[in-house]
């Protein structure tokens, strides 16, 4: 049984008398323990799809179709029901960790709010849980990190904290929306390793949203390619690289191959 089944999902933006379709009849599924990569450039509709599934769009957007999570259609849930589901059963890791933390409050206080909202743990138990999260995510001197403000930690550290916090409540589904975009290449590798570890050690289903074919290939079992609000290709990495017929998908593949060829030439000192 699939953890998530998105069926004929459409999102229409209403602006006065005008309407614009942002997501057009999108369908896919995610099985337990499976990572599905949603690949596409800016404006392709990939992030809009996840926001619609999570109930994060306001009344200016008309959402239709189904998003069946653990047998229940999320699109029929009220805001309070969705608030309880988000964070507990569905966790999300966003693109820029700096925007996910309030600069006026210490990191530990903000992390603790998640446990206060979704668990019945005491203050002492919450602190122990927070230290365990930081230790698992290999944050040095975790007790000191809890007392720091977001600007005192690097983007990579904050992203690891976000991932650890998301996984601490053992969600059935983890949605990662461009989680490596706002950090440097070395830290990107470390973050991708964390997602790989999550996939290897847990049975958590994952939706990995990215514009980077290389990042998607590192963690995704299967790829869904979006362009202009529609799914234009779908399959495993081998299919996307070797057999995809859609022109947009082929362009993404060619860009990736060109980047890798350039990298190999530089490694070889300019020799072919």
Secondary structure as a PSIPRED ss2 file (coil, helix, strand):
# PSIPRED VFORMAT (PSIPRED V4.0)

   1 X C   1.000  0.000  0.000
   2 X E   0.000  0.000  1.000
   3 X E   0.000  0.000  1.000
   4 X E   0.000  0.000  1.000
   5 X E   0.000  0.000  1.000
   6 X E   0.000  0.000  1.000
   7 X E   0.000  0.000  1.000
   8 X E   0.000  0.000  1.000
   9 X E   0.000  0.000  1.000
  10 X E   0.000  0.000  1.000
  11 X E   0.000  0.000  1.000
  12 X E   0.000  0.000  1.000
  13 X E   0.000  0.000  1.000
  14 X E   0.000  0.000  1.000
  15 X E   0.000  0.000  1.000
  16 X C   1.000  0.000  0.000
  17 X C   1.000  0.000  0.000
  18 X E   0.000  0.000  1.000
  19 X E   0.000  0.000  1.000
  20 X E   0.000  0.000  1.000
  21 X E   0.000  0.000  1.000
  22 X E   0.000  0.000  1.000
  23 X E   0.000  0.000  1.000
  24 X E   0.000  0.000  1.000
  25 X E   0.000  0.000  1.000
  26 X E   0.000  0.000  1.000
  27 X E   0.000  0.000  1.000
  28 X E   0.000  0.000  1.000
  29 X E   0.000  0.000  1.000
  30 X E   0.000  0.000  1.000
  31 X E   0.000  0.000  1.000
  32 X C   1.000  0.000  0.000
  33 X C   1.000  0.000  0.000
  34 X C   1.000  0.000  0.000
  35 X E   0.000  0.000  1.000
  36 X E   0.000  0.000  1.000
  37 X E   0.000  0.000  1.000
  38 X E   0.000  0.000  1.000
  39 X E   0.000  0.000  1.000
  40 X C   1.000  0.000  0.000
  41 X C   1.000  0.000  0.000
  42 X C   1.000  0.000  0.000
  43 X C   1.000  0.000  0.000
  44 X C   1.000  0.000  0.000
  45 X C   1.000  0.000  0.000
  46 X H   0.000  1.000  0.000
  47 X H   0.000  1.000  0.000
  48 X H   0.000  1.000  0.000
  49 X H   0.000  1.000  0.000
  50 X H   0.000  1.000  0.000
  51 X H   0.000  1.000  0.000
  52 X H   0.000  1.000  0.000
  53 X H   0.000  1.000  0.000
  54 X C   1.000  0.000  0.000
  55 X C   1.000  0.000  0.000
  56 X C   1.000  0.000  0.000
  57 X C   1.000  0.000  0.000
  58 X C   1.000  0.000  0.000
  59 X C   1.000  0.000  0.000
  60 X C   1.000  0.000  0.000
  61 X E   0.000  0.000  1.000
  62 X E   0.000  0.000  1.000
  63 X E   0.000  0.000  1.000
  64 X E   0.000  0.000  1.000
  65 X E   0.000  0.000  1.000
  66 X E   0.000  0.000  1.000
  67 X E   0.000  0.000  1.000
  68 X E   0.000  0.000  1.000
  69 X E   0.000  0.000  1.000
  70 X C   1.000  0.000  0.000
  71 X C   1.000  0.000  0.000
  72 X E   0.000  0.000  1.000
  73 X E   0.000  0.000  1.000
  74 X H   0.000  1.000  0.000
  75 X H   0.000  1.000  0.000
  76 X H   0.000  1.000  0.000
  77 X C   1.000  0.000  0.000
  78 X C   1.000  0.000  0.000
  79 X H   0.000  1.000  0.000
  80 X H   0.000  1.000  0.000
  81 X H   0.000  1.000  0.000
  82 X H   0.000  1.000  0.000
  83 X H   0.000  1.000  0.000
  84 X H   0.000  1.000  0.000
  85 X H   0.000  1.000  0.000
  86 X E   0.000  0.000  1.000
  87 X C   1.000  0.000  0.000
  88 X C   1.000  0.000  0.000
  89 X C   1.000  0.000  0.000
  90 X E   0.000  0.000  1.000
  91 X E   0.000  0.000  1.000
  92 X E   0.000  0.000  1.000
  93 X E   0.000  0.000  1.000
  94 X C   1.000  0.000  0.000
  95 X C   1.000  0.000  0.000
  96 X C   1.000  0.000  0.000
  97 X H   0.000  1.000  0.000
  98 X H   0.000  1.000  0.000
  99 X H   0.000  1.000  0.000
 100 X H   0.000  1.000  0.000
 101 X C   1.000  0.000  0.000
 102 X C   1.000  0.000  0.000
 103 X C   1.000  0.000  0.000
 104 X C   1.000  0.000  0.000
 105 X C   1.000  0.000  0.000
 106 X E   0.000  0.000  1.000
 107 X H   0.000  1.000  0.000
 108 X H   0.000  1.000  0.000
 109 X H   0.000  1.000  0.000
 110 X H   0.000  1.000  0.000
 111 X H   0.000  1.000  0.000
 112 X H   0.000  1.000  0.000
 113 X H   0.000  1.000  0.000
 114 X H   0.000  1.000  0.000
 115 X H   0.000  1.000  0.000
 116 X H   0.000  1.000  0.000
 117 X H   0.000  1.000  0.000
 118 X H   0.000  1.000  0.000
 119 X C   1.000  0.000  0.000
 120 X C   1.000  0.000  0.000
 121 X C   1.000  0.000  0.000
 122 X C   1.000  0.000  0.000
 123 X H   0.000  1.000  0.000
 124 X H   0.000  1.000  0.000
 125 X H   0.000  1.000  0.000
 126 X H   0.000  1.000  0.000
 127 X H   0.000  1.000  0.000
 128 X H   0.000  1.000  0.000
 129 X H   0.000  1.000  0.000
 130 X H   0.000  1.000  0.000
 131 X H   0.000  1.000  0.000
 132 X H   0.000  1.000  0.000
 133 X H   0.000  1.000  0.000
 134 X H   0.000  1.000  0.000
 135 X H   0.000  1.000  0.000
 136 X H   0.000  1.000  0.000
 137 X C   1.000  0.000  0.000
 138 X C   1.000  0.000  0.000
 139 X C   1.000  0.000  0.000
 140 X C   1.000  0.000  0.000
 141 X C   1.000  0.000  0.000
 142 X H   0.000  1.000  0.000
 143 X H   0.000  1.000  0.000
 144 X H   0.000  1.000  0.000
 145 X H   0.000  1.000  0.000
 146 X H   0.000  1.000  0.000
 147 X H   0.000  1.000  0.000
 148 X C   1.000  0.000  0.000
 149 X E   0.000  0.000  1.000
 150 X H   0.000  1.000  0.000
 151 X H   0.000  1.000  0.000
 152 X H   0.000  1.000  0.000
 153 X C   1.000  0.000  0.000
 154 X C   1.000  0.000  0.000
 155 X H   0.000  1.000  0.000
 156 X H   0.000  1.000  0.000
 157 X H   0.000  1.000  0.000
 158 X H   0.000  1.000  0.000
 159 X H   0.000  1.000  0.000
 160 X H   0.000  1.000  0.000
 161 X H   0.000  1.000  0.000
 162 X H   0.000  1.000  0.000
 163 X H   0.000  1.000  0.000
 164 X H   0.000  1.000  0.000
 165 X H   0.000  1.000  0.000
 166 X H   0.000  1.000  0.000
 167 X H   0.000  1.000  0.000
 168 X H   0.000  1.000  0.000
 169 X C   1.000  0.000  0.000
 170 X C   1.000  0.000  0.000
 171 X C   1.000  0.000  0.000
 172 X C   1.000  0.000  0.000
 173 X E   0.000  0.000  1.000
 174 X E   0.000  0.000  1.000
 175 X E   0.000  0.000  1.000
 176 X E   0.000  0.000  1.000
 177 X E   0.000  0.000  1.000
 178 X C   1.000  0.000  0.000
 179 X C   1.000  0.000  0.000
 180 X C   1.000  0.000  0.000
 181 X C   1.000  0.000  0.000
 182 X C   1.000  0.000  0.000
 183 X C   1.000  0.000  0.000
 184 X C   1.000  0.000  0.000
 185 X H   0.000  1.000  0.000
 186 X H   0.000  1.000  0.000
 187 X H   0.000  1.000  0.000
 188 X H   0.000  1.000  0.000
 189 X H   0.000  1.000  0.000
 190 X H   0.000  1.000  0.000
 191 X H   0.000  1.000  0.000
 192 X H   0.000  1.000  0.000
 193 X H   0.000  1.000  0.000
 194 X H   0.000  1.000  0.000
 195 X H   0.000  1.000  0.000
 196 X H   0.000  1.000  0.000
 197 X H   0.000  1.000  0.000
 198 X H   0.000  1.000  0.000
 199 X H   0.000  1.000  0.000
 200 X H   0.000  1.000  0.000
 201 X H   0.000  1.000  0.000
 202 X C   1.000  0.000  0.000
 203 X C   1.000  0.000  0.000
 204 X C   1.000  0.000  0.000
 205 X E   0.000  0.000  1.000
 206 X E   0.000  0.000  1.000
 207 X E   0.000  0.000  1.000
 208 X E   0.000  0.000  1.000
 209 X E   0.000  0.000  1.000
 210 X E   0.000  0.000  1.000
 211 X C   1.000  0.000  0.000
 212 X C   1.000  0.000  0.000
 213 X H   0.000  1.000  0.000
 214 X H   0.000  1.000  0.000
 215 X H   0.000  1.000  0.000
 216 X H   0.000  1.000  0.000
 217 X H   0.000  1.000  0.000
 218 X H   0.000  1.000  0.000
 219 X H   0.000  1.000  0.000
 220 X C   1.000  0.000  0.000
 221 X C   1.000  0.000  0.000
 222 X E   0.000  0.000  1.000
 223 X E   0.000  0.000  1.000
 224 X E   0.000  0.000  1.000
 225 X E   0.000  0.000  1.000
 226 X E   0.000  0.000  1.000
 227 X E   0.000  0.000  1.000
 228 X C   1.000  0.000  0.000
 229 X C   1.000  0.000  0.000
 230 X E   0.000  0.000  1.000
 231 X E   0.000  0.000  1.000
 232 X E   0.000  0.000  1.000
 233 X E   0.000  0.000  1.000
 234 X E   0.000  0.000  1.000
 235 X E   0.000  0.000  1.000
 236 X C   1.000  0.000  0.000
 237 X H   0.000  1.000  0.000
 238 X H   0.000  1.000  0.000
 239 X H   0.000  1.000  0.000
 240 X H   0.000  1.000  0.000
 241 X H   0.000  1.000  0.000
 242 X H   0.000  1.000  0.000
 243 X C   1.000  0.000  0.000
 244 X C   1.000  0.000  0.000
 245 X C   1.000  0.000  0.000
 246 X C   1.000  0.000  0.000
 247 X H   0.000  1.000  0.000
 248 X H   0.000  1.000  0.000
 249 X H   0.000  1.000  0.000
 250 X H   0.000  1.000  0.000
 251 X H   0.000  1.000  0.000
 252 X H   0.000  1.000  0.000
 253 X H   0.000  1.000  0.000
 254 X H   0.000  1.000  0.000
 255 X H   0.000  1.000  0.000
 256 X H   0.000  1.000  0.000
 257 X H   0.000  1.000  0.000
 258 X H   0.000  1.000  0.000
 259 X H   0.000  1.000  0.000
 260 X H   0.000  1.000  0.000
 261 X H   0.000  1.000  0.000
 262 X H   0.000  1.000  0.000
 263 X H   0.000  1.000  0.000
 264 X H   0.000  1.000  0.000
 265 X H   0.000  1.000  0.000
 266 X H   0.000  1.000  0.000
 267 X H   0.000  1.000  0.000
 268 X C   1.000  0.000  0.000
 269 X C   1.000  0.000  0.000
 270 X C   1.000  0.000  0.000
 271 X C   1.000  0.000  0.000
 272 X C   1.000  0.000  0.000
